[in-house]
Amino acid sequence: MALCGGCRKKLAPGFHAAVAGPAAASSAGLASVGASTDGAWVLARDGDPLELARLCDEVGAPRLGEVIEDPTASPDDRTTAARALAYAEDPTPALDPLCKQVNGGSTDASTLALQTLAQVAPRRRQIEEVEGGAWRRCGEALLSLLDKSRDPTRRELAIRAAAALAERGALDVKRVPER
């Protein structure tokens, strides 16, 4: 499951996630097809952690990454995908699209990406990650934001995530500012 960018299950024992529907059959350029109307996406939109985990289990981290970077996806779907990524066992297949949001797009999208990164960066799993270099690229995006951002909330999130990445060896700890 880790090699496929699977998400960790947060379901009650004995309860199985719904069988992946058409939304799980991802292909480039079709990331938004079905996302807005698919039941799992609709249920996860309000931010309920259980529904976000179910969505992550159903579609996987690569699909979440496709929706995050798809300009034709609705803002609700992109937000839901970024939130659901926090439940991925291996978020690396979606880190590049998420890190693009850190430095590009709206302040809200950037802040949401920082919140998700601050959640997933400290987790260290005994798994073989799909995209091994993704953490390093993500760290560079965080440092780029820190060079230009003066917003204290966003800086704190970026510093927390960058410090966690330095602990995992993706960044030189000396490059991470304290404030």
Backbone as JSON, one array per atom type, in Angstrom:
{
  "sequence": "MALCGGCRKKLAPGFHAAVAGPAAASSAGLASVGASTDGAWVLARDGDPLELARLCDEVGAPRLGEVIEDPTASPDDRTTAARALAYAEDPTPALDPLCKQVNGGSTDASTLALQTLAQVAPRRRQIEEVEGGAWRRCGEALLSLLDKSRDPTRRELAIRAAAALAERGALDVKRVPER",
  "N": [[0.82, -1.19, 0.0], [1.98, 1.24, 0.74], [3.73, 1.75, -1.34], [2.05, 2.51, -3.31], [1.21, 4.93, -2.57], [-0.71, 4.98, -0.63], [-3.26, 5.76, 1.78], [-3.47, 6.03, 5.3], [-5.57, 4.01, 7.28], [-8.25, 5.15, 9.19], [-10.44, 4.09, 10.28], [-13.12, 2.62, 12.14], [-12.65, -0.56, 13.78], [-13.39, -3.33, 11.74], [-14.93, -1.9, 9.98], [-15.13, -1.09, 6.67], [-13.67, 0.87, 4.11], [-15.44, 2.41, 1.43], [-15.71, 0.85, -1.77], [-13.42, 1.87, -4.19], [-14.49, 4.23, -6.5], [-15.28, 5.67, -9.72], [-13.8, 7.96, -9.33], [-11.37, 7.17, -8.32], [-10.03, 6.16, -10.44], [-7.71, 7.6, -11.72], [-6.36, 9.89, -14.1], [-4.07, 11.87, -15.9], [-5.07, 15.19, -16.38], [-7.71, 14.67, -15.98], [-8.42, 15.05, -13.39], [-10.42, 16.44, -11.99], [-12.78, 15.32, -12.76], [-15.7, 13.95, -11.65], [-15.0, 14.45, -8.99], [-16.3, 16.62, -7.68], [-18.92, 15.74, -7.42], [-18.82, 13.19, -6.41], [-19.61, 11.0, -3.79], [-17.84, 10.55, -1.57], [-16.15, 12.75, -1.71], [-17.95, 14.86, -1.32], [-18.88, 14.31, 1.28], [-16.52, 14.69, 2.71], [-15.96, 17.37, 2.51], [-16.7, 19.15, 4.6], [-14.68, 18.96, 6.4], [-14.51, 17.0, 8.33], [-12.6, 14.81, 10.23], [-12.77, 11.94, 10.08], [-14.16, 11.53, 7.68], [-12.41, 12.76, 5.9], [-10.2, 11.04, 6.16], [-11.37, 8.71, 5.16], [-11.84, 9.5, 2.51], [-9.19, 9.83, 1.68], [-8.29, 7.2, 1.92], [-9.9, 6.04, -0.02], [-9.26, 7.27, -2.52], [-6.48, 7.75, -2.6], [-3.11, 9.1, -2.23], [-1.77, 9.93, -4.68], [-3.93, 10.67, -6.36], [-5.12, 12.67, -4.82], [-3.12, 14.57, -5.01], [-3.28, 15.15, -7.76], [-5.76, 16.44, -7.89], [-5.27, 18.64, -6.25], [-3.48, 20.12, -7.82], [-4.91, 20.6, -10.13], [-6.16, 23.01, -12.19], [-8.74, 23.18, -13.1], [-10.3, 21.97, -11.24], [-12.7, 22.36, -8.64], [-12.54, 24.99, -6.15], [-13.37, 24.02, -3.66], [-12.92, 21.26, -3.94], [-10.13, 21.2, -4.28], [-9.29, 22.23, -1.81], [-10.37, 20.28, -0.09], [-8.91, 18.05, -0.95], [-6.3, 18.8, -0.17], [-6.62, 18.9, 2.6], [-7.31, 16.21, 3.12], [-4.97, 14.93, 2.49], [-3.42, 15.02, 4.75], [-3.92, 12.67, 6.04], [-2.6, 10.68, 4.79], [-0.6, 7.8, 4.56], [1.78, 7.74, 3.16], [2.55, 10.66, 1.99], [4.09, 11.58, -0.11], [3.61, 11.33, -3.0], [1.95, 13.48, -3.49], [3.2, 15.73, -2.61], [4.69, 17.56, -4.22], [2.69, 19.03, -5.79], [1.35, 20.15, -3.59], [3.36, 21.69, -2.4], [3.79, 23.54, -4.39], [1.62, 25.15, -4.01], [2.34, 26.43, -1.7], [4.04, 28.57, -2.34], [2.73, 29.72, -4.46], [-0.36, 30.9, -5.84], [-3.31, 31.69, -3.91], [-3.37, 33.37, -0.67], [-4.9, 31.97, 1.18], [-4.89, 29.34, 0.09], [-2.16, 28.84, 0.21], [-1.71, 28.97, 2.98], [-3.29, 26.83, 3.85], [-1.9, 24.72, 2.62], [0.52, 24.96, 4.02], [-0.41, 24.32, 6.61], [-1.12, 21.63, 6.24], [1.38, 20.55, 5.54], [2.79, 21.06, 7.92], [1.52, 19.23, 9.52], [2.09, 16.71, 8.34], [4.87, 16.55, 7.94], [6.39, 16.03, 10.37], [5.93, 13.32, 10.82], [7.34, 10.17, 10.85], [7.77, 7.31, 9.17], [8.24, 3.79, 8.9], [8.54, 3.09, 6.09], [8.89, 2.58, 2.57], [9.15, 5.33, 0.7], [7.24, 6.66, -2.0], [8.03, 8.87, -3.56], [10.96, 9.76, -3.01], [12.67, 12.11, -3.11], [10.9, 14.14, -2.74], [10.5, 15.32, -0.23], [12.81, 16.89, 0.1], [12.52, 18.74, -2.01], [10.21, 19.94, -1.14], [11.1, 21.11, 1.21], [12.8, 23.07, 0.17], [10.9, 24.72, -1.04], [9.57, 25.63, 1.23], [11.64, 27.09, 2.48], [11.98, 29.07, 0.58], [9.55, 30.44, 0.81], [9.86, 31.36, 3.42], [11.89, 33.21, 3.07], [10.59, 35.36, 1.94], [8.19, 35.88, 3.29], [6.48, 37.62, 5.85], [4.39, 37.27, 7.48], [3.32, 36.3, 10.61], [1.91, 33.95, 11.43], [1.93, 32.26, 9.17], [4.69, 32.04, 8.86], [5.38, 30.7, 11.22], [4.14, 28.19, 10.83], [5.54, 27.35, 8.52], [8.17, 27.27, 9.51], [7.92, 25.29, 11.5], [7.31, 23.06, 9.87], [9.59, 23.01, 8.21], [11.61, 22.6, 10.13], [10.94, 20.03, 10.97], [11.43, 18.68, 8.6], [14.16, 19.06, 8.46], [14.95, 17.47, 10.59], [14.41, 14.98, 9.51], [16.36, 14.87, 7.66], [16.07, 16.08, 5.21], [16.6, 18.72, 4.86], [19.2, 21.08, 5.61], [19.74, 21.76, 8.91], [20.8, 24.19, 9.7], [19.86, 25.98, 7.87], [17.29, 26.54, 8.52], [15.33, 29.03, 9.83], [15.02, 30.41, 13.16], [12.93, 32.07, 13.89]],
  "CA": [[0.0, 0.0, 0.0], [2.83, 2.42, 0.8], [4.3, 2.0, -2.65], [1.01, 3.1, -4.15], [0.82, 6.22, -2.01], [-1.96, 4.76, 0.09], [-3.54, 6.54, 2.96], [-3.68, 5.14, 6.43], [-6.97, 3.85, 7.64], [-8.65, 5.71, 10.47], [-11.81, 3.62, 10.41], [-13.37, 1.74, 13.26], [-12.4, -1.95, 13.44], [-14.49, -4.02, 11.07], [-15.6, -1.02, 9.03], [-14.29, -0.99, 5.49], [-13.94, 2.02, 3.24], [-16.19, 2.07, 0.23], [-14.9, 0.46, -2.91], [-13.08, 3.05, -4.99], [-15.34, 4.41, -7.67], [-14.63, 6.27, -10.87], [-12.86, 9.01, -8.93], [-10.07, 6.58, -8.06], [-9.37, 5.88, -11.72], [-7.17, 8.9, -12.1], [-5.48, 10.04, -15.24], [-3.7, 13.28, -16.04], [-6.03, 16.03, -17.08], [-9.08, 14.32, -15.62], [-8.45, 15.01, -11.94], [-11.63, 16.97, -11.38], [-13.95, 14.58, -13.2], [-16.32, 13.16, -10.61], [-14.65, 14.84, -7.63], [-17.29, 17.5, -7.08], [-20.2, 15.07, -7.16], [-18.59, 11.9, -5.79], [-20.07, 11.01, -2.4], [-16.74, 10.68, -0.62], [-15.68, 14.15, -1.76], [-18.98, 15.71, -0.72], [-18.88, 14.08, 2.72], [-15.28, 15.17, 3.31], [-15.81, 18.83, 2.35], [-16.85, 19.93, 5.83], [-13.45, 18.86, 7.18], [-14.59, 15.96, 9.35], [-11.4, 13.97, 10.1], [-13.09, 10.59, 9.64], [-14.5, 11.57, 6.25], [-11.17, 13.05, 5.17], [-9.43, 9.8, 6.14], [-12.06, 7.8, 4.23], [-11.55, 9.96, 1.16], [-7.79, 9.51, 1.42], [-8.24, 5.75, 1.69], [-10.59, 5.69, -1.26], [-8.65, 7.77, -3.76], [-5.03, 7.69, -2.52], [-2.34, 10.34, -2.29], [-1.53, 10.45, -6.03], [-5.17, 11.3, -6.83], [-5.27, 13.93, -4.1], [-2.17, 15.5, -5.63], [-3.82, 15.58, -9.05], [-6.83, 17.41, -7.66], [-4.65, 19.86, -5.69], [-2.85, 20.93, -8.86], [-5.78, 20.75, -11.29], [-6.79, 24.33, -12.18], [-10.17, 23.08, -13.42], [-11.01, 21.44, -10.07], [-13.32, 23.42, -7.85], [-11.77, 25.35, -4.95], [-13.75, 23.1, -2.59], [-12.24, 19.98, -4.16], [-8.69, 21.38, -4.01], [-9.17, 22.37, -0.36], [-10.64, 18.97, 0.5], [-7.77, 17.19, -1.26], [-5.18, 19.21, 0.68], [-6.93, 18.46, 3.97], [-7.29, 14.75, 3.18], [-3.58, 14.48, 2.38], [-2.89, 14.89, 6.1], [-4.2, 11.31, 6.5], [-1.86, 9.74, 3.95], [0.54, 7.08, 5.13], [2.91, 8.27, 2.38], [2.04, 11.8, 1.23], [5.07, 12.07, -1.09], [3.14, 11.52, -4.36], [1.21, 14.74, -3.61], [3.95, 16.84, -2.01], [5.06, 18.59, -5.19], [1.57, 19.94, -6.01], [1.07, 20.88, -2.36], [4.42, 22.69, -2.2], [3.57, 24.62, -5.36], [0.65, 26.05, -3.39], [3.0, 27.19, -0.64], [4.58, 29.81, -2.91], [1.89, 30.23, -5.54], [-1.78, 30.89, -5.53], [-3.85, 32.62, -2.91], [-2.88, 33.25, 0.7], [-5.66, 30.89, 1.82], [-4.38, 28.06, -0.4], [-0.82, 28.7, 0.74], [-1.82, 28.68, 4.41], [-3.79, 25.45, 3.97], [-0.77, 23.85, 2.27], [1.44, 25.0, 5.16], [-1.01, 23.56, 7.7], [-1.0, 20.21, 5.92], [2.79, 20.19, 5.65], [3.15, 21.05, 9.34], [0.97, 17.99, 10.08], [2.69, 15.48, 7.81], [6.34, 16.56, 7.95], [7.02, 15.39, 11.53], [5.69, 11.87, 10.85], [8.39, 9.33, 10.28], [7.25, 5.95, 9.05], [9.14, 2.77, 8.39], [8.02, 2.7, 4.78], [9.64, 3.08, 1.42], [8.31, 6.37, 0.13], [7.14, 6.63, -3.45], [8.81, 9.99, -4.09], [11.97, 10.04, -1.99], [13.19, 13.47, -3.17], [9.82, 15.12, -2.56], [10.68, 16.07, 1.02], [13.84, 17.9, -0.14], [11.92, 19.81, -2.83], [9.26, 20.61, -0.27], [11.89, 21.95, 2.11], [13.25, 24.24, -0.59], [9.73, 25.59, -1.19], [9.35, 26.27, 2.53], [12.69, 28.09, 2.68], [11.68, 30.17, -0.34], [8.48, 31.2, 1.44], [10.4, 32.03, 4.6], [12.69, 34.34, 2.62], [9.77, 36.51, 1.53], [6.98, 36.08, 4.1], [6.6, 38.25, 7.17], [3.18, 36.92, 8.24], [3.8, 35.46, 11.72], [1.24, 32.64, 11.45], [2.46, 31.45, 8.08], [6.1, 31.76, 9.16], [5.44, 29.67, 12.26], [3.82, 26.91, 10.18], [6.65, 27.0, 7.63], [9.33, 26.92, 10.34], [7.63, 23.97, 12.09], [7.44, 22.04, 8.83], [11.0, 22.97, 7.79], [12.38, 21.97, 11.21], [10.65, 18.59, 10.9], [12.14, 18.17, 7.43], [15.58, 19.03, 8.82], [15.11, 16.29, 11.43], [14.42, 13.78, 8.67], [17.52, 14.94, 6.79], [15.73, 16.66, 3.92], [17.15, 20.08, 4.85], [20.25, 21.37, 6.57], [19.13, 22.44, 10.05], [21.33, 25.56, 9.77], [19.12, 26.83, 6.94], [15.96, 26.78, 9.06], [15.36, 30.13, 10.79], [14.35, 30.18, 14.44], [11.74, 32.93, 13.95]],
  "C": [[0.87, 1.26, 0.0], [3.42, 2.75, -0.56], [3.31, 2.62, -3.6], [0.55, 4.44, -3.61], [-0.47, 6.12, -1.24], [-2.08, 5.65, 1.3], [-3.77, 5.59, 4.11], [-5.15, 5.11, 6.79], [-7.2, 4.41, 9.03], [-10.08, 5.26, 10.76], [-11.93, 2.72, 11.63], [-13.1, 0.29, 12.84], [-13.63, -2.59, 12.8], [-15.23, -3.17, 10.06], [-14.68, -0.8, 7.85], [-14.68, 0.21, 4.66], [-14.67, 1.53, 2.0], [-15.25, 1.7, -0.89], [-14.67, 1.69, -3.77], [-13.91, 3.09, -6.26], [-14.57, 5.05, -8.8], [-13.62, 7.34, -10.48], [-11.47, 8.44, -8.7], [-9.32, 6.27, -9.35], [-8.84, 7.19, -12.27], [-6.34, 8.8, -13.36], [-5.25, 11.52, -15.42], [-4.74, 14.02, -16.85], [-7.47, 15.74, -16.72], [-9.28, 14.33, -14.11], [-9.76, 15.5, -11.36], [-12.88, 16.22, -11.78], [-14.46, 13.73, -12.05], [-16.03, 13.63, -9.2], [-15.75, 15.66, -6.97], [-18.58, 16.78, -6.69], [-20.04, 13.71, -6.5], [-18.93, 11.99, -4.3], [-18.97, 11.2, -1.39], [-16.22, 12.11, -0.56], [-16.68, 15.06, -1.06], [-18.97, 15.55, 0.79], [-17.64, 14.67, 3.41], [-15.14, 16.69, 3.28], [-15.9, 19.62, 3.63], [-15.65, 19.8, 6.76], [-13.48, 17.82, 8.28], [-13.4, 15.0, 9.18], [-11.69, 12.54, 9.61], [-13.41, 10.56, 8.14], [-13.28, 11.9, 5.39], [-10.29, 11.8, 5.07], [-10.06, 8.79, 5.17], [-11.79, 8.21, 2.79], [-10.12, 9.6, 0.78], [-7.63, 8.01, 1.14], [-8.83, 5.38, 0.34], [-9.81, 6.08, -2.5], [-7.12, 7.72, -3.76], [-4.34, 9.03, -2.71], [-2.06, 10.83, -3.71], [-2.75, 11.19, -6.59], [-5.39, 12.63, -6.13], [-4.33, 14.98, -4.68], [-2.66, 16.02, -6.97], [-4.89, 16.64, -8.87], [-6.26, 18.72, -7.13], [-4.1, 20.74, -6.81], [-3.73, 21.17, -10.08], [-6.49, 22.11, -11.27], [-8.28, 24.28, -12.52], [-10.98, 22.48, -12.27], [-11.6, 22.61, -9.29], [-12.44, 23.76, -6.65], [-12.1, 24.43, -3.77], [-13.03, 21.77, -2.71], [-10.75, 20.11, -3.86], [-8.43, 21.51, -2.51], [-9.36, 21.02, 0.32], [-9.48, 18.02, 0.25], [-6.57, 17.52, -0.36], [-5.4, 18.77, 2.12], [-6.82, 16.94, 4.11], [-5.87, 14.21, 3.12], [-2.94, 14.31, 3.76], [-3.06, 13.47, 6.64], [-3.46, 10.25, 5.68], [-0.72, 9.09, 4.71], [1.83, 7.58, 4.46], [2.39, 9.43, 1.53], [2.94, 12.23, 0.07], [4.54, 12.18, -2.52], [2.4, 12.85, -4.58], [1.97, 15.93, -3.04], [4.3, 17.93, -3.01], [3.9, 19.53, -5.48], [1.24, 20.77, -4.76], [2.09, 21.98, -2.14], [4.34, 23.82, -3.23], [2.58, 25.63, -4.8], [1.27, 26.91, -2.3], [3.45, 28.54, -1.16], [3.74, 30.41, -4.02], [0.43, 30.19, -5.12], [-2.14, 31.86, -4.42], [-3.22, 32.39, -1.53], [-3.6, 32.12, 1.42], [-5.14, 29.52, 1.39], [-2.98, 27.8, 0.14], [-0.85, 28.33, 2.22], [-2.32, 27.26, 4.64], [-2.68, 24.45, 3.65], [0.24, 23.81, 3.41], [0.89, 24.2, 6.34], [-0.87, 22.06, 7.47], [0.44, 19.76, 6.06], [3.25, 20.13, 7.1], [2.62, 19.79, 10.03], [1.75, 16.77, 9.62], [4.2, 15.43, 7.91], [6.95, 15.87, 9.17], [6.86, 13.86, 11.57], [6.82, 11.13, 10.17], [7.88, 7.9, 10.31], [8.34, 5.02, 8.53], [8.57, 2.23, 7.08], [8.97, 3.19, 3.7], [8.73, 4.08, 0.71], [8.37, 6.33, -1.39], [8.04, 7.68, -4.09], [9.84, 10.44, -3.06], [12.49, 11.47, -1.97], [12.14, 14.55, -2.92], [9.99, 15.94, -1.29], [11.73, 17.18, 0.84], [13.27, 19.07, -0.94], [10.92, 20.62, -2.0], [9.99, 21.56, 0.68], [12.39, 23.2, 1.41], [12.1, 25.23, -0.8], [9.44, 26.32, 0.11], [10.38, 27.36, 2.79], [12.46, 29.3, 1.79], [10.58, 31.06, 0.25], [9.02, 31.99, 2.63], [11.26, 33.23, 4.24], [11.85, 35.57, 2.34], [8.57, 36.8, 2.41], [7.31, 36.7, 5.45], [5.37, 37.97, 8.03], [3.56, 35.94, 9.35], [3.17, 34.06, 11.75], [1.81, 31.73, 10.37], [3.93, 31.11, 8.3], [6.22, 30.65, 10.2], [5.15, 28.29, 11.67], [4.98, 26.44, 9.3], [7.89, 26.58, 8.43], [9.12, 25.56, 10.98], [7.84, 22.86, 11.07], [8.9, 21.9, 8.4], [11.87, 22.31, 8.85], [12.17, 20.46, 11.21], [11.37, 17.96, 9.71], [13.65, 18.11, 7.68], [15.87, 17.81, 9.7], [15.14, 15.01, 10.62], [15.54, 13.8, 7.65], [17.24, 15.52, 5.41], [16.25, 18.08, 3.77], [18.29, 20.16, 5.85], [19.62, 22.21, 7.68], [19.6, 23.89, 10.17], [20.57, 26.52, 8.86], [17.74, 27.21, 7.47], [16.03, 27.91, 10.09], [14.63, 29.76, 12.07], [13.04, 30.95, 14.55], [11.37, 33.38, 12.58]]
}
